[in-house]
Amino acid sequence: SRNSCSCCGARLASRSYRLAGGPDELLVGIESDGDAPVRAVLAGDLARISFPEIVTLVVQSRSTGVLRVVTDSGTRRVHFAEGEVRGAVSERVGERLSEILVRMGSVKRDDMEALSEEAGDPRAACRLAVGRGLCPERDLWNAVQEHVTTIFQAILLESQGSFVLTEEAQSDDASVPGLSAEHLLMEGVRRLDELR
């Protein structure tokens, strides 16, 4: 679009996008994850509607779908099922599950890099690490909780950007047991307070 900022333009150019259907006056382009139908439910500006307000709305309405938050620092997705968080994804390397497993000391960096290369996907590499006995399943669960909390905290730091909540089929990214969105928000705020 003519009004899009130059910093976002470079990031958007190399990706595939399609139009998400929504209310009559709402047209939203989202990054395409395949051919499954996608319907925009809510979209807006983080400067006007804060992340905690969006999450509270999702929880209270027991919504199922994907919340995409796009800021200058990157794109993050939070997957919800009936108001519970079922997974999260970030394009930032430091916020990826594989990186968190390495930082927690559950998997050696060399092993994770080899598994990521073999699997072709960092998330699949984490499952491979458990399957091959390089990481206990309990450590993976702890890392998943830390991963989602880290992404919530990163979004809480953002005051500028856009968001869209879509109804769509759950993907492999939504693969964790339900986590309380309210607890994740409180933990993110607590961590930010400690940093300050």
N, C-alpha and C positions, 0 to 999 in steps of 0.2 A: 504494500500500500504506500501511497505517497507520503502519508504521515508517520510511517514507521521510522524509528531511530536508526542511525547508521550502525551502532554497536550491535543491534539485534539483526540487522540485515545480513551481515556476514555469517552469523550463526545459522540463519534460516535458509540461506541460499543452497546449501548442500543437502537439505533434508526433503523428505516427501510429505506433502500436506494434502488434506482434503477437507471439504466442508462438512461440519456437523450440523444436522438438522435440529431445530429448536423452535421456540415460540416464533410466531409470524415475523416479528421485527428483529429477531436475533440471528445474526450470522456469525459463526465462529469457525476459524480455521484451526485445526489441531494437527499435531504430528501424527501421521498415519501409522498404525501398528498392524495393519492388515485390512481385510475386507469386511470384518464384522460391523454391523450397524452401530452407530454412535449418535447419541442424542444429547445436545447441550441442555443442561438444567439451569445452571446459574453461571454467570460470567461477570467479571468486574475488575476493578482496580484496587490493589492492596493499599493505596493511599487513602481510599474511601472506606473500604471494608477490611478490617484486620483479619489476620489468619485465625486468631482465637474465635472471632465472631463467626467465621465461615465454618470452622470445625464444630462449634456449638450448634449451628443450624443443621449440619449433617447428622450429628448425634441425636438431637431432639426429633428430627424427622425420620430417624432410622434409615437413612438413605444408603443405597448401594451404588457404587460407581467409582470413578477415578477423579481425584482432584489434581489438576496440573497447575503448578505455580511457576511462572516464567519471570525471572529477574535478570539483571545484568550479570549476576554471578552464576547463572545457570538455570536449568530446568529440573524440577523435582516433581515426582508423582507420588501421591498417597492413595492407596486402594482401600476402599471401605466396603463392608458387607453388613447391612442392617445397622449402620451407625458405629460398628467396631472397625478398628484399623486392622487390615489383613496383609499389609505389606507396604513398602515404600521403595522408591528408586531415585537415584540422583545421577546426573551425568558428571558430577565432580568426583574425581578419583579418590580423594580423601574421605568421601562419604559412602563409598561402596562397601558392601558386605565383605568382600574378599580382603580389602585393606584393613577393615576393622578386626577381622580374624587374625591378621598378621600383627597388628598393633597390640592386640590382647595377648600375644604370645602363644596362641593356639596352633598356629601353622607357621613354619619358617617361610620367609619371603621367597627363597629359591624354589621351594616346593609349590607354593601358590602360583608363582609365575609359570612353572612347568605345567601345572594342572590347568591354568587359564589358557595357555597356548594349546594344550591338547583338547580341551573342551570347546574352545572358541568363544566362551562366555564366562565372565567372572562368577556369576551366580551358579552356573552348572559346576564350576570348579570347586565351589564350597561343598556341594553335595558329593562330588568325587572325593574330596578330602575326608569326609566322614566315611564314605563307602570303602575307602582304602585303609582306614584305621589311622590316618594322620591327625585326625581331630575327633575327640569324643563328641557324640551327638549333643550332650549337655552344653559343651562349649559353643557349638553352633547356635543353639537356642539363645544362650546368653549374648552372643554376637548379634543375632537377629534383633533382639530387644534393644541393644546398644545402637545398632544401625538405624532403626526406626526413630529412636530418641534423638540421635544425631541429626537426622533429616528434619525432624520437627524443630529442633533448636536452630538449625540453619535458616529455616523459613521464618521463625520468630524474629530473627535478626533483620529481616527484610521489611522495609517500609514502602518501597517502590516496586512496582511490577504489576503483572496481571495474573488472573486465575480463571480457570474454567472447571466446573464440575460437570462431568458427563455420565450418562447412563450407558454402560457397555458391558459386554461379556467379560468376566474375570479372566485375567491372563496368568501366566506362570509367576508373575511378580507378586500375585496375591496368594501366597502359599503358606502363610503362617497362621497359627490359631489366633482368634480375635484378641486384640489388645485394646485396652481402654484409652480412647482418645483424650478423655479428661485427664487421666493420669499422665499421659505423654506430654500434654500441654503443661501441667503443673511441674513435671520434672524438667522440661525445657526452660521454663521461667526460673526455676530454682537454680539451674546451672548458669543461666545468664546473670542472675543476681550475684552468684559467687564470683563470676568473671569480673563484674563491676566492682 
